Amino acid sequence: MTRIETTFAKLKAEGRKAFVSYIMAGDPDLATSLALMKGLPAAGVDVIELGMPFTDPMADGPTIQLAGQRALEGGQTLQKTLDMVAEFRKTDDETPIVMMGYYNPIYSRGVERFLADAKAAGVDGLIVVDLPPEEDEELCLPANRAGMNFIRLATPTTDDRRLPKVLQNTSGFVYYVSITGITGAAAAEAADVGPEVARIKARTDLPVIVGFGIRSPETARAIASVADGAVVGSAIVRMVEERRPVPEILAFVKGLADGAHSA
């Protein structure tokens, strides 16, 4: 079992929901993002999504786009992002890490080399938003063979005809995007999300985690109550953009985590 699968099995046995947080690697600089990453587990984060900065992040709203730009301007590279994971693993061998981003940097490095390096660094899963299921031979299946989960996104526009295709090689968990649009846009509504999560869970035994539009402990609790957990990204990244101190950001994350865990 991967760390992701072990973590979700443990949460299920305890009757608890998951809290997943997203940060951009290298934002606003390498040292700060690494300090933040190292503090996330103690703040209640069950799974860390680590953004790989990319020049053309089509699924992301302005907040995460700007985070990627700051990271790239600060000299962040894919290698430095892998190095962050390896450094994190020196003191934490349990918290799952999912690298999230786009295919271009991985393709440029070479899939085989990337997967070997990511596995060696301690990466547990991948979310690559611009690779549809039709392209599973590119990265999804090689990642699964390398012992990494490949996590797919389902959205409000993923209809019953499309859903089996989306789920066919997905592992670890399903990431349900609560709104139509980009990250950091409209607020998520549990009343809208609940039936969609139920529809997905009728087709898979995988946990369904909901992200996009969650900005408060109250929303994290409401969303987690109708799913297997909640993801927060833009609200955390916005605090990084505002150059808030790491302890203040981690206190905010803890509030979100407590909200999700209380569902």
GUVEX-469188 format. One record per residue: residue number from 1; residue in one letter; x, y, z of N, C-alpha, C in turn. Coordinates in steps of 0.02 Angstrom, whole numbers, padded with zeros to 5 digits, always signed. Each point is the difference from the previous one (the first is absolute). Example, Ala and Ser with C-alpha at 12.3 -4.5 7.8 and 13.67 -1.06 7.14 Angstrom:
(rec 1 A (+00660 -00284 +00390) (-00045 +00059 +00000) (+00045 +00060 +00000))
(rec 2 S (-00018 +00053 -00036) (+00042 +00059 +00003) (-00039 +00055 +00037))
***
This chain:
(rec 1 M (+00041 -00060 +00000) (-00041 +00060 +00000) (+00043 +00063 +00000))
(rec 2 T (-00022 +00050 -00036) (+00036 +00064 +00002) (-00017 +00037 +00065))
(rec 3 R (+00037 +00053 +00014) (-00016 +00040 +00059) (-00070 +00029 -00005))
(rec 4 I (-00021 +00017 -00061) (-00067 +00027 -00010) (-00052 -00051 +00020))
(rec 5 E (+00007 -00061 -00025) (-00049 -00053 +00015) (+00001 -00017 +00075))
(rec 6 T (+00059 -00002 +00030) (+00005 -00013 +00072) (-00034 +00054 +00041))
(rec 7 T (+00010 +00063 -00019) (-00029 +00056 +00036) (-00076 -00002 -00003))
(rec 8 F (-00028 -00012 -00060) (-00073 -00002 -00006) (-00030 -00061 +00036))
(rec 9 A (+00035 -00055 +00000) (-00024 -00059 +00036) (-00003 +00014 +00075))
(rec 10 K (+00051 +00035 +00024) (+00003 +00017 +00072) (-00056 +00048 +00018))
(rec 11 L (-00010 +00051 -00042) (-00054 +00049 +00013) (-00068 -00034 +00000))
(rec 12 K (-00010 -00046 -00047) (-00064 -00035 -00004) (-00012 -00042 +00062))
(rec 13 A (+00053 -00034 +00023) (-00006 -00042 +00060) (-00016 +00043 +00061))
(rec 14 E (+00024 +00062 +00000) (-00012 +00045 +00056) (-00065 +00040 -00008))
(rec 15 G (-00033 -00008 -00057) (-00062 +00037 -00012) (+00011 +00074 -00009))
(rec 16 R (+00058 +00018 -00028) (+00018 +00071 -00008) (+00005 +00018 -00074))
(rec 17 K (-00011 +00064 -00014) (+00007 +00027 -00067) (+00071 +00027 -00010))
(rec 18 A (+00020 +00006 -00063) (+00069 +00021 -00016) (+00002 +00075 -00011))
(rec 19 F (+00057 +00030 +00018) (+00012 +00069 -00021) (+00064 +00000 -00042))
(rec 20 V (-00007 +00027 -00060) (+00055 +00003 -00048) (+00016 +00074 -00013))
(rec 21 S (+00064 +00018 +00002) (+00018 +00070 -00014) (+00047 +00003 -00059))
(rec 22 Y (-00007 +00055 -00037) (+00042 +00013 -00058) (+00044 +00060 +00014))
(rec 23 I (+00065 -00007 -00016) (+00044 +00058 -00002) (+00041 -00004 -00065))
(rec 24 M (+00025 +00057 -00022) (+00042 +00002 -00060) (+00073 -00005 +00021))
(rec 25 A (+00036 -00048 -00028) (+00071 -00007 +00015) (+00038 +00062 -00021))
(rec 26 G (+00040 +00026 +00045) (+00043 +00058 -00017) (-00033 +00067 +00008))
(rec 27 D (-00061 +00002 +00026) (-00037 +00063 +00009) (-00002 +00020 +00074))
(rec 28 P (+00022 +00059 +00019) (+00030 +00053 -00042) (+00074 -00012 -00014))
(rec 29 D (+00028 -00050 +00037) (+00069 -00021 -00011) (+00006 -00071 +00027))
(rec 30 L (+00055 -00031 -00017) (+00009 -00071 +00018) (-00001 -00011 +00075))
(rec 31 A (+00036 +00041 +00038) (+00005 -00010 +00072) (-00067 +00007 +00034))
(rec 32 T (-00038 +00051 -00019) (-00066 +00011 +00031) (-00048 -00056 -00016))
(rec 33 S (-00002 -00020 -00063) (-00047 -00053 -00019) (+00019 -00067 +00033))
(rec 34 L (+00064 -00012 +00009) (+00021 -00062 +00034) (-00019 +00003 +00074))
(rec 35 A (+00009 +00057 +00032) (-00020 +00008 +00070) (-00075 -00010 +00008))
(rec 36 L (-00038 +00027 -00046) (-00073 -00008 +00002) (-00019 -00073 -00010))
(rec 37 M (+00031 -00032 -00049) (-00013 -00070 -00013) (+00014 -00044 +00061))
(rec 38 K (+00056 +00013 +00033) (+00018 -00040 +00058) (-00048 +00010 +00058))
(rec 39 G (-00033 +00059 +00002) (-00047 +00013 +00055) (-00070 -00025 -00012))
(rec 40 L (-00016 -00020 -00061) (-00069 -00019 -00016) (-00026 -00061 +00039))
(rec 41 P (+00039 -00054 +00007) (-00027 -00057 +00036) (-00020 +00016 +00072))
(rec 42 A (+00040 +00039 +00035) (-00017 +00018 +00069) (-00062 +00045 +00004))
(rec 43 A (-00015 +00034 -00056) (-00059 +00043 -00004) (-00063 -00041 -00017))
(rec 44 G (+00008 -00065 -00009) (-00057 -00043 -00011) (-00010 -00023 -00072))
(rec 45 V (+00049 +00013 -00043) (-00006 -00018 -00070) (+00014 -00075 -00009))
(rec 46 D (-00047 -00035 -00032) (+00007 -00072 -00011) (+00038 -00017 -00064))
(rec 47 V (-00009 +00041 -00052) (+00034 -00010 -00064) (+00022 +00069 -00025))
(rec 48 I (+00062 +00004 -00023) (+00027 +00062 -00027) (+00000 -00003 -00076))
(rec 49 E (-00032 +00050 -00031) (+00006 +00009 -00072) (+00052 +00054 -00012))
(rec 50 L (+00052 -00018 -00036) (+00055 +00046 -00013) (-00001 +00021 -00073))
(rec 51 G (-00013 +00063 -00011) (-00005 +00025 -00068) (+00068 +00004 -00035))
(rec 52 M (+00001 -00023 -00063) (+00059 +00007 -00042) (-00009 +00063 -00042))
(rec 53 P (+00038 +00053 +00012) (-00011 +00061 -00038) (+00009 -00010 -00075))
(rec 54 F (-00045 +00031 -00038) (+00001 -00006 -00073) (-00023 +00066 -00030))
(rec 55 T (+00025 +00015 -00059) (-00012 +00065 -00031) (-00072 +00009 -00025))
(rec 56 D (-00035 -00054 -00015) (-00067 +00005 -00030) (-00051 -00043 +00037))
(rec 57 P (-00016 +00017 +00062) (-00044 -00042 +00040) (-00074 +00011 -00015))
(rec 58 M (-00025 -00037 -00049) (-00066 +00014 -00028) (-00058 -00011 +00048))
(rec 59 A (+00007 -00044 +00049) (-00056 -00014 +00046) (+00000 +00046 +00060))
(rec 60 D (+00050 +00041 +00007) (+00008 +00040 +00061) (-00023 +00071 -00009))
(rec 61 G (-00029 +00027 +00054) (-00020 +00069 +00002) (+00059 +00046 +00014))
(rec 62 P (-00013 +00065 +00005) (+00054 +00049 +00008) (+00045 -00013 +00061))
(rec 63 T (-00028 -00022 +00055) (+00039 -00009 +00061) (+00055 -00051 -00010))
(rec 64 I (-00017 -00058 -00027) (+00050 -00053 -00009) (+00043 +00014 -00062))
(rec 65 Q (-00028 +00032 -00051) (+00042 +00022 -00056) (+00057 +00045 +00024))
(rec 66 L (-00017 +00049 +00042) (+00050 +00047 +00025) (+00051 -00036 +00045))
(rec 67 A (-00024 -00050 +00038) (+00046 -00038 +00042) (+00052 -00036 -00042))
(rec 68 G (-00024 -00030 -00056) (+00047 -00033 -00045) (+00049 +00048 -00031))
(rec 69 Q (-00023 +00060 -00017) (+00045 +00051 -00028) (+00052 +00021 +00050))
(rec 70 R (-00021 +00011 +00063) (+00048 +00019 +00052) (+00053 -00054 +00009))
(rec 71 A (-00023 -00063 +00001) (+00046 -00055 +00009) (+00050 -00005 -00057))
(rec 72 L (-00025 +00005 -00061) (+00045 -00003 -00058) (+00049 +00058 -00002))
(rec 73 E (-00024 +00060 +00016) (+00044 +00058 +00002) (+00053 -00006 +00055))
(rec 74 G (-00017 -00038 +00053) (+00048 -00012 +00053) (+00048 -00056 -00014))
(rec 75 G (-00006 -00031 -00059) (+00047 -00052 -00019) (-00023 -00071 +00015))
(rec 76 Q (-00064 -00009 +00017) (-00024 -00068 +00014) (-00001 -00042 -00064))
(rec 77 T (+00022 -00061 +00006) (+00001 -00047 -00056) (-00032 -00066 +00023))
(rec 78 L (-00011 -00044 -00047) (-00027 -00065 +00017) (+00049 -00038 +00046))
(rec 79 Q (+00065 +00007 -00014) (+00049 -00033 +00043) (-00003 +00026 +00071))
(rec 80 K (-00007 +00066 +00008) (-00004 +00029 +00067) (-00063 -00022 +00036))
(rec 81 T (-00053 -00010 -00038) (-00062 -00025 +00030) (+00009 -00071 +00025))
(rec 82 L (+00033 -00042 -00039) (+00015 -00068 +00022) (+00047 +00001 +00060))
(rec 83 D (+00046 +00047 +00000) (+00046 +00007 +00057) (-00038 +00019 +00064))
(rec 84 M (-00052 +00042 -00008) (-00042 +00017 +00058) (-00032 -00062 +00030))
(rec 85 V (-00025 -00044 -00043) (-00031 -00061 +00024) (+00050 -00043 +00037))
(rec 86 A (+00060 -00007 -00029) (+00053 -00040 +00032) (+00019 +00029 +00068))
(rec 87 E (+00003 +00066 +00005) (+00017 +00033 +00063) (-00056 -00011 +00052))
(rec 88 F (-00062 +00005 -00022) (-00057 -00013 +00044) (+00002 -00071 +00027))
(rec 89 R (+00018 -00046 -00043) (+00000 -00071 +00020) (+00053 -00016 +00053))
(rec 90 K (+00049 +00043 +00010) (+00051 -00012 +00051) (-00031 -00001 +00070))
(rec 91 T (-00056 +00036 +00009) (-00031 +00004 +00066) (-00072 -00025 +00001))
(rec 92 D (-00027 -00018 -00057) (-00069 -00024 -00004) (-00005 -00053 -00054))
(rec 93 D (-00008 -00062 +00022) (-00005 -00055 -00048) (-00072 -00026 -00007))
(rec 94 E (-00048 +00037 +00029) (-00069 -00025 +00000) (-00048 +00042 -00041))
(rec 95 T (+00006 +00066 +00002) (-00049 +00043 -00033) (+00004 -00008 -00076))
(rec 96 P (-00055 -00016 -00033) (+00002 -00008 -00073) (+00012 +00067 -00035))
(rec 97 I (+00037 -00003 -00054) (+00013 +00059 -00041) (-00023 -00014 -00071))
(rec 98 V (-00044 +00044 -00025) (-00023 -00004 -00068) (+00027 +00060 -00038))
(rec 99 M (+00036 -00012 -00053) (+00023 +00056 -00042) (-00054 +00016 -00051))
(rec 100 M (-00018 +00064 -00003) (-00055 +00022 -00043) (+00024 +00052 -00050))
(rec 101 G (-00019 -00010 -00062) (+00021 +00048 -00050) (-00018 -00021 -00070))
(rec 102 Y (+00046 +00012 -00045) (-00013 -00009 -00072) (+00054 -00044 -00031))
(rec 103 Y (-00016 -00028 -00058) (+00042 -00052 -00028) (+00066 +00026 -00030))
(rec 104 N (+00000 +00061 -00024) (+00058 +00025 -00037) (+00067 -00009 +00038))
(rec 105 P (+00006 +00021 +00064) (+00064 -00008 +00034) (+00020 -00073 +00008))
(rec 106 I (-00050 -00044 +00009) (+00015 -00072 +00006) (+00023 -00028 -00066))
(rec 107 Y (-00035 +00018 -00053) (+00019 -00022 -00068) (+00070 +00023 -00018))
(rec 108 S (+00015 +00063 +00018) (+00066 +00028 -00016) (+00056 -00037 +00036))
(rec 109 R (-00015 -00022 +00061) (+00051 -00037 +00038) (+00006 -00072 -00025))
(rec 110 G (-00055 -00026 -00027) (-00002 -00070 -00021) (-00039 -00039 +00052))
(rec 111 V (-00053 -00034 -00021) (-00045 -00033 +00047) (+00036 -00051 +00043))
(rec 112 E (+00040 -00042 -00030) (+00034 -00053 +00038) (+00046 +00030 +00053))
(rec 113 R (+00038 +00050 -00020) (+00045 +00033 +00047) (-00038 +00035 +00056))
(rec 114 F (-00054 +00035 -00020) (-00039 +00036 +00049) (-00029 -00048 +00052))
(rec 115 L (-00030 -00055 -00023) (-00032 -00047 +00047) (+00052 -00031 +00047))
(rec 116 A (+00058 -00017 -00026) (+00053 -00028 +00042) (+00022 +00051 +00053))
(rec 117 D (+00009 +00062 -00022) (+00023 +00052 +00046) (-00054 +00018 +00052))
(rec 118 A (-00062 +00002 -00023) (-00055 +00017 +00045) (-00009 -00055 +00053))
(rec 119 K (+00004 -00062 -00022) (-00007 -00056 +00046) (+00057 +00001 +00051))
(rec 120 A (+00061 +00012 -00023) (+00058 +00003 +00044) (-00005 +00057 +00051))
(rec 121 A (-00030 +00056 -00022) (-00007 +00058 +00045) (-00052 -00012 +00053))
(rec 122 G (-00050 -00042 -00015) (-00053 -00014 +00048) (-00068 +00025 -00020))
(rec 123 V (-00011 +00009 -00065) (-00065 +00021 -00026) (-00046 -00061 -00002))
(rec 124 D (-00063 +00010 +00019) (-00047 -00056 +00004) (-00052 +00000 -00056))
(rec 125 G (-00014 +00059 -00027) (-00052 +00003 -00052) (+00008 +00061 -00044))
(rec 126 L (-00037 +00000 -00055) (+00002 +00054 -00049) (-00070 +00022 -00018))
(rec 127 I (-00008 +00066 -00007) (-00059 +00028 -00032) (+00025 +00042 -00058))
(rec 128 V (-00014 -00022 -00060) (+00023 +00036 -00060) (-00062 +00018 -00040))
(rec 129 V (-00020 +00063 +00005) (-00067 +00019 -00020) (-00011 +00003 -00076))
(rec 130 D (+00054 +00002 -00037) (-00008 +00006 -00073) (+00013 -00065 -00038))
(rec 131 L (-00003 -00056 +00036) (+00005 -00066 -00032) (-00066 -00037 +00008))
(rec 132 P (-00042 -00003 -00051) (-00064 -00035 +00006) (+00010 -00075 +00000))
(rec 133 P (-00052 -00039 +00018) (+00006 -00072 +00003) (+00023 -00032 -00066))
(rec 134 E (-00016 +00033 -00055) (+00020 -00026 -00066) (+00076 -00004 -00007))
(rec 135 E (+00035 +00037 +00043) (+00074 +00002 -00002) (+00032 -00039 +00057))
(rec 136 D (-00035 -00049 +00028) (+00026 -00035 +00059) (+00067 -00034 -00012))
(rec 137 E (+00013 -00020 -00062) (+00065 -00032 -00015) (+00058 +00048 +00010))
(rec 138 E (-00013 +00065 -00005) (+00053 +00050 +00006) (+00031 +00000 +00070))
(rec 139 L (-00043 +00003 +00052) (+00026 +00009 +00068) (-00038 -00040 +00052))
(rec 140 C (-00066 -00004 -00006) (-00040 -00033 +00051) (+00021 -00073 +00011))
(rec 141 L (+00001 -00039 -00053) (+00017 -00071 +00008) (+00072 -00010 +00021))
(rec 142 P (+00049 +00037 -00029) (+00068 -00006 +00025) (+00006 +00019 +00074))
(rec 143 A (-00037 +00051 +00021) (+00002 +00020 +00071) (-00027 -00056 +00044))
(rec 144 N (-00056 -00030 -00021) (-00027 -00055 +00039) (+00049 -00058 +00005))
(rec 145 R (+00034 -00014 -00056) (+00050 -00054 +00001) (+00058 +00016 +00046))
(rec 146 A (+00014 +00064 +00007) (+00056 +00022 +00043) (-00020 +00003 +00074))
(rec 147 G (-00064 -00017 +00014) (-00023 +00000 +00070) (-00026 +00067 +00024))
(rec 148 M (-00019 +00042 -00047) (-00029 +00065 +00018) (-00073 +00003 -00021))
(rec 149 N (-00039 +00033 +00041) (-00071 +00010 -00017) (-00006 +00056 -00052))
(rec 150 F (-00046 -00009 -00046) (-00016 +00052 -00048) (-00072 +00022 +00014))
(rec 151 I (-00007 +00060 +00023) (-00064 +00026 +00024) (-00033 +00042 -00054))
(rec 152 R (-00061 -00017 -00015) (-00035 +00033 -00054) (-00052 +00049 +00028))
(rec 153 L (-00013 +00052 -00037) (-00052 +00048 +00018) (-00066 -00016 -00034))
(rec 154 A (-00053 +00002 +00038) (-00068 -00002 -00027) (-00032 +00069 +00013))
(rec 155 T (-00044 +00021 -00043) (-00029 +00067 +00005) (-00076 -00003 -00007))
(rec 156 P (-00033 +00057 +00012) (-00073 +00000 -00009) (-00022 -00017 -00072))
(rec 157 T (+00046 +00006 -00048) (-00018 -00015 -00069) (+00020 -00072 -00020))
(rec 158 T (+00026 -00039 +00048) (+00017 -00070 -00014) (-00064 -00041 +00005))
(rec 159 D (-00031 -00014 -00057) (-00065 -00034 +00002) (+00008 -00076 +00009))
(rec 160 D (-00056 -00035 +00005) (+00002 -00072 +00014) (+00033 -00040 -00055))
(rec 161 R (+00001 +00027 -00060) (+00032 -00035 -00056) (+00076 +00008 +00005))
(rec 162 R (+00022 +00057 +00022) (+00072 +00015 +00004) (+00032 -00027 +00064))
(rec 163 L (-00038 -00003 +00054) (+00028 -00017 +00065) (+00038 -00066 +00002))
(rec 164 P (-00025 -00055 -00029) (+00039 -00062 +00002) (+00069 +00007 -00032))
(rec 165 K (+00005 +00039 -00053) (+00064 +00011 -00032) (+00048 +00037 +00046))
(rec 166 V (-00026 +00050 +00036) (+00040 +00039 +00047) (+00026 -00045 +00057))
(rec 167 L (-00042 -00047 +00021) (+00017 -00041 +00059) (+00043 -00060 -00017))
(rec 168 Q (+00007 -00019 -00063) (+00025 -00067 -00016) (+00071 -00014 +00026))
(rec 169 N (+00045 +00048 -00003) (+00068 -00013 +00025) (+00018 +00046 +00059))
(rec 170 T (-00050 +00033 +00028) (+00011 +00044 +00057) (+00014 -00042 +00062))
(rec 171 S (+00044 +00024 +00043) (+00014 -00034 +00063) (+00016 +00051 +00054))
(rec 172 G (-00002 -00022 +00062) (+00014 +00045 +00056) (-00063 +00034 +00025))
(rec 173 F (-00025 +00047 -00039) (-00064 +00031 +00013) (-00023 +00036 -00064))
(rec 174 V (-00063 +00018 +00000) (-00028 +00041 -00055) (-00006 +00071 +00025))
(rec 175 Y (+00023 +00048 -00039) (-00005 +00070 +00017) (-00060 +00029 -00037))
(rec 176 Y (-00052 +00016 +00039) (-00059 +00030 -00032) (+00005 +00076 +00003))
(rec 177 V (-00003 +00031 -00058) (+00002 +00073 -00006) (-00071 +00026 +00011))
(rec 178 S (-00010 +00038 +00053) (-00068 +00017 +00022) (-00036 +00050 -00045))
(rec 179 I (+00037 +00036 -00041) (-00030 +00052 -00041) (+00023 -00006 -00072))
(rec 180 T (-00035 +00030 -00046) (+00025 +00005 -00068) (+00041 +00063 -00004))
(rec 181 G (+00061 -00007 -00022) (+00044 +00059 -00005) (+00069 -00015 +00028))
(rec 182 I (+00034 +00054 +00019) (+00070 -00005 +00021) (+00005 +00001 +00076))
(rec 183 T (+00060 -00015 +00026) (+00011 +00002 +00071) (-00011 +00070 +00027))
(rec 184 G (-00024 +00003 +00064) (-00008 +00064 +00033) (-00059 +00040 -00024))
(rec 185 A (-00046 -00032 -00036) (-00057 +00036 -00028) (-00059 -00001 +00050))
(rec 186 A (-00057 -00026 -00021) (-00060 +00002 +00042) (+00008 -00044 +00063))
(rec 187 A (-00044 +00012 +00048) (+00000 -00039 +00062) (-00034 -00067 -00011))
(rec 188 A (+00028 -00051 +00032) (-00030 -00067 -00003) (-00062 -00003 +00044))
(rec 189 E (-00051 -00037 -00024) (-00062 -00008 +00037) (-00013 -00074 +00012))
(rec 190 A (-00006 -00018 +00064) (-00009 -00071 +00017) (-00063 -00029 -00031))
(rec 191 A (-00052 +00041 -00006) (-00063 -00025 -00029) (+00008 -00020 -00073))
(rec 192 D (+00045 +00034 -00035) (+00013 -00018 -00070) (+00049 -00058 -00004))
(rec 193 V (+00048 -00002 +00046) (+00054 -00049 -00003) (-00024 -00070 +00021))
(rec 194 G (-00043 -00003 +00051) (-00020 -00065 +00028) (-00026 -00050 -00051))
(rec 195 P (-00049 +00018 -00042) (-00025 -00047 -00049) (+00052 -00022 -00051))
(rec 196 E (+00046 +00046 -00017) (+00052 -00017 -00048) (+00050 -00050 +00030))
(rec 197 V (+00018 +00011 +00063) (+00045 -00047 +00034) (-00033 -00069 +00003))
(rec 198 A (-00064 -00002 +00017) (-00036 -00064 +00004) (-00001 -00035 -00068))
(rec 199 R (-00008 +00039 -00053) (+00000 -00029 -00067) (+00067 -00032 -00017))
(rec 200 I (+00055 +00034 +00020) (+00066 -00028 -00013) (+00013 -00062 +00043))
(rec 201 K (-00020 +00005 +00064) (+00013 -00056 +00046) (-00040 -00063 -00019))
(rec 202 A (-00054 +00009 -00037) (-00037 -00058 -00025) (+00039 -00038 -00053))
(rec 203 R (+00051 +00032 -00028) (+00039 -00030 -00054) (+00070 -00022 +00022))
(rec 204 T (+00022 +00018 +00061) (+00068 -00015 +00021) (+00004 -00009 +00075))
(rec 205 D (+00048 -00040 +00023) (+00013 -00008 +00071) (+00051 +00050 +00025))
(rec 206 L (+00028 +00040 -00044) (+00050 +00049 +00019) (-00030 +00057 +00041))
(rec 207 P (+00038 +00029 +00047) (-00024 +00060 +00034) (-00010 +00056 -00050))
(rec 208 V (-00050 +00042 +00013) (-00013 +00058 -00042) (+00013 +00063 +00042))
(rec 209 I (+00049 +00038 -00021) (+00021 +00061 +00036) (-00021 +00060 -00043))
(rec 210 V (-00025 +00051 +00033) (-00028 +00057 -00037) (+00043 +00062 +00009))
(rec 211 G (+00015 +00033 -00056) (+00038 +00062 +00001) (-00029 +00053 -00044))
(rec 212 F (+00030 +00059 +00001) (-00021 +00061 -00035) (-00055 +00034 +00041))
(rec 213 G (+00009 +00062 +00017) (-00052 +00041 +00031) (-00008 -00009 +00075))
(rec 214 I (+00050 -00030 +00034) (-00004 -00009 +00073) (+00049 +00049 +00033))
(rec 215 R (-00026 +00044 +00041) (+00042 +00054 +00027) (-00005 +00008 +00076))
(rec 216 S (-00044 -00037 +00032) (-00010 +00009 +00071) (-00009 -00067 +00035))
(rec 217 P (+00011 -00002 +00067) (-00012 -00062 +00037) (-00072 -00024 -00007))
(rec 218 E (-00048 +00048 -00003) (-00070 -00019 -00006) (-00014 -00035 -00066))
(rec 219 T (+00028 +00027 -00054) (-00010 -00032 -00066) (+00037 -00067 -00003))
(rec 220 A (+00060 -00003 +00030) (+00037 -00063 +00001) (-00041 -00054 +00036))
(rec 221 R (-00032 +00020 +00055) (-00042 -00048 +00037) (-00060 -00021 -00041))
(rec 222 A (-00033 +00048 -00031) (-00060 -00015 -00039) (+00015 -00046 -00059))
(rec 223 I (+00055 +00014 -00034) (+00019 -00040 -00059) (+00022 -00070 +00022))
(rec 224 A (+00041 -00003 +00053) (+00024 -00065 +00024) (-00058 -00044 +00025))
(rec 225 S (-00054 +00032 +00022) (-00057 -00039 +00025) (-00036 -00038 -00055))
(rec 226 V (+00008 +00022 -00063) (-00033 -00035 -00055) (+00050 -00036 -00045))
(rec 227 A (+00064 -00001 +00020) (+00053 -00033 -00039) (+00047 -00037 +00048))
(rec 228 D (+00056 -00023 -00026) (+00049 -00033 +00043) (+00054 +00048 +00025))
(rec 229 G (-00006 +00063 -00021) (+00047 +00050 +00023) (-00002 +00062 -00044))
(rec 230 A (+00040 +00049 +00019) (+00001 +00064 -00035) (+00071 +00021 -00016))
(rec 231 V (+00007 +00037 -00055) (+00064 +00027 -00022) (-00004 +00076 +00001))
(rec 232 V (+00052 +00032 +00027) (+00004 +00073 -00003) (+00067 +00019 -00031))
(rec 233 G (-00002 +00045 -00050) (+00060 +00023 -00032) (+00005 +00076 -00003))
(rec 234 S (-00044 +00032 -00039) (+00006 +00071 -00012) (-00001 +00042 +00063))
(rec 235 A (-00041 -00018 +00049) (-00005 +00039 +00062) (+00067 +00000 +00037))
(rec 236 I (+00035 -00057 -00003) (+00066 -00004 +00033) (+00052 +00037 -00041))
(rec 237 V (-00002 -00009 -00065) (+00049 +00033 -00044) (-00008 +00076 +00003))
(rec 238 R (-00062 +00024 +00011) (-00011 +00072 +00005) (+00037 +00029 +00061))
(rec 239 M (+00003 -00038 +00054) (+00036 +00023 +00059) (+00075 +00003 -00013))
(rec 240 V (+00025 -00048 -00040) (+00070 +00001 -00020) (+00014 +00062 -00042))
(rec 241 E (-00046 +00015 -00046) (+00007 +00060 -00042) (+00003 +00063 +00042))
(rec 242 E (-00038 +00001 +00054) (-00001 +00058 +00045) (+00060 +00002 +00046))
(rec 243 R (+00045 -00047 -00007) (+00061 -00005 +00040) (-00014 -00005 +00075))
(rec 244 R (-00053 -00036 +00016) (-00015 -00013 +00071) (+00054 -00047 +00028))
(rec 245 P (+00016 +00006 +00063) (+00049 -00045 +00031) (-00023 -00073 -00003))
(rec 246 V (+00048 -00045 -00006) (-00017 -00072 -00004) (-00043 -00023 +00058))
(rec 247 P (+00015 +00020 +00063) (-00044 -00023 +00055) (-00072 +00024 -00007))
(rec 248 E (-00010 +00060 -00027) (-00068 +00025 -00010) (-00037 -00041 -00054))
(rec 249 I (+00037 -00017 -00054) (-00031 -00041 -00053) (-00018 -00069 +00028))
(rec 250 L (+00045 -00029 +00040) (-00013 -00066 +00027) (-00058 +00001 +00050))
(rec 251 A (-00009 +00055 +00035) (-00057 +00006 +00046) (-00066 +00001 -00041))
(rec 252 F (+00001 +00034 -00057) (-00058 +00002 -00044) (-00014 -00071 -00027))
(rec 253 V (+00053 -00035 -00020) (-00007 -00068 -00025) (-00030 -00045 +00054))
(rec 254 K (+00023 +00008 +00062) (-00026 -00041 +00054) (-00075 +00011 +00010))
(rec 255 G (-00023 +00062 -00007) (-00071 +00013 +00004) (-00040 -00036 -00054))
(rec 256 L (+00027 +00001 -00061) (-00032 -00036 -00056) (+00000 -00075 +00013))
(rec 257 A (+00056 -00026 +00023) (+00005 -00072 +00014) (-00048 -00021 +00056))
(rec 258 D (-00004 +00042 +00052) (-00046 -00015 +00055) (-00072 -00001 -00026))
(rec 259 G (-00016 +00046 -00046) (-00066 +00001 -00029) (-00016 -00064 -00038))
(rec 260 A (+00046 -00021 -00043) (-00011 -00062 -00038) (-00004 -00061 +00045))
(rec 261 H (+00043 -00001 +00051) (+00002 -00058 +00045) (-00061 -00004 +00046))
(rec 262 S (-00035 +00056 +00008) (-00059 +00000 +00044) (-00063 -00022 -00037))
(rec 263 A (+00006 -00012 -00065) (-00060 -00019 -00039) (-00025 -00070 +00019))
***
